[in-house]
Amino acid sequence: MTGPEVRTGKFLTAQWRRLVMLSYETDPAVLRPLVPHGVELDTWDGRHFVSAVGFQFLDTRLLGVPVPFHRHFDEINLRFYVRRRADDGWRRGVVFVKEIVPRPALAAVARAVYGEKYVARPMRHRIDLHDGEVASGGLVEYSWRDAGAWHHVRATTEGAARQPVEGSQEEFITEHYWGYAAQRGGGSVEYRVEHPSWSVWQAREPSFECDVEQVYGRRFVESLAAEPTSAFIADGSLVTVRRGSAF
């Protein structure tokens, strides 16, 4: 295949919209065993975080081509924050603990191309909209079924959406533009995720209801049992995911 998407290195484009982002301070000792080779943990104000994120994939295209029955779907992921020193300076990125999507084919492609930890589970969502946008005071909830029970990440918007304050935790959480994944052979893969800065709503009544030990492992039980250190809903945008490279 020699079309324009291959020549420019675009692997996937999609709208990522209505992102619920709940973040929890975490002991770095919990995260270090999961850090891929060649990157290091990133911090905000000297603190380490793990985030539960639920959002919508809309108008998804692989190599520029919409895939039938796989254009619109939800994802819920648990991620933490890393950085890598490259020739152009520090690259700030994320590592995914687990990514949940509703269709096995989606999970299989992501595992094969990037080595990411995708699984397929039944999913559903509730989003309170007004004129196609998240309503003021609206609930945004993403749920999945695992081990015989439904789990969810959700929050309710508060106030008006705004750009994150420079240096804020919201800016730190939303503005990591690289993905990193450990590979079976011991190396790592790096890929760029491109999008503009997102506006965010502050959130009230945040909730991450989950059997953490069953879904993510015992190491995360203490962190995710606490109240989130930040809770907001991002509006999202068009996103481009570039082809990965090993290092």
Sequence and secondary structure as in RCSB ss.txt:
>XXXX:A:sequence
MTGPEVRTGKFLTAQWRRLVMLSYETDPAVLRPLVPHGVELDTWDGRHFVSAVGFQFLDTRLLGVPVPFHRHFDE
INLRFYVRRRADDGWRRGVVFVKEIVPRPALAAVARAVYGEKYVARPMRHRIDLHDGEVASGGLVEYSWRDAGAW
HHVRATTEGAARQPVEGSQEEFITEHYWGYAAQRGGGSVEYRVEHPSWSVWQAREPSFECDVEQVYGRRFVESLA
AEPTSAFIADGSLVTVRRGSAF
>XXXX:A:secstr
  SHHHHHTEEEEEEEEEEEEEEEE  HHHHGGG  TT EE  BTTB EEEEEEEEEEEEEETTEE TT SSEEE
EEEEEEEEEEETTEEEEEEEEEEEEES HHHHHHHHHHH   EEE  EEEEE EETTEE TT EEEEEEEETTEE
EEEEEEEEEEEE   TTSHHHHHH   EEEEE TTS EEEEEEE     EEEEEEEEEE  HHHHH GGGHHHHH
S  SEEEEEEEEEEEEE  EE 
